[in-house]
Amino acid sequence: MAHMPYDRNFPVTWDELHRNARALAWRLHEIGPFDGLYAVARGGLVPAAIIARELGIRLVETICVHSYADKTQGGLNFLKEPMGDGSGWLVVDDLVDSGVTAAAIRERLPKAHFATVYAKPKGKPQVDTYVTEVSQDTWIHFPWDLAMQPLPPIAGDKAL
């Protein structure tokens, strides 16, 4: 897949992610109950844990798939495949971008309900439920990829 330029940056804090994952859980609560939950590793692990807690889901599995290298989505490599057809199951990921990964998971779990916290326009058709839409040219910086650090003043060294 060709490299997609990301013109916008969208940093997400832990508090924002938690609030958005809980908002997703509210929507899913109206749709459920679910027999179990598949977290799409690795990005979906944190929102899946929050959603599993909120919905009282104790049966949690993972789907392990790798598709990104250096902000470029490449070929899919399933490291751990899901089992069954997804009947009664919820699949949770942090975001749907191009929809390629979601489509591949849907092929494996056609009867599952697919939910993400964030959705981009190209991937949105692959998701049943999501909370926040961002533009296709936005790179979402999740809190596990960020660190607090001091920033230089806008005026540079003169302000120090």
HELIX and SHEET records of a PDB file:
HELIX    1   1 TRP A   14  ILE A   31  1                                  18    
HELIX    2   2 LEU A   45  LEU A   55  1                                  11    
HELIX    3   3 VAL A  100  ARG A  108  1                                   9    
HELIX    4   4 LYS A  124  GLN A  126  5                                   3    
HELIX    5   5 PRO A  143  ASP A  145  5                                   3    
HELIX    6   6 GLY A  156  ALA A  159  5                                   4    
SHEET    1   A 2 ARG A   8  PRO A  11  0                                        
SHEET    2   A 2 THR A 138  HIS A 141  1                                        
SHEET    1   B 6 THR A  72  LYS A  80  0                                        
SHEET    2   B 6 VAL A  60  ALA A  69 -1                                        
SHEET    3   B 6 GLY A  36  ALA A  41  1                                        
SHEET    4   B 6 TRP A  89  VAL A  96  1                                        
SHEET    5   B 6 HIS A 113  ALA A 119  1                                        
SHEET    6   B 6 THR A 129  GLU A 133  1                                        
END                                                                             
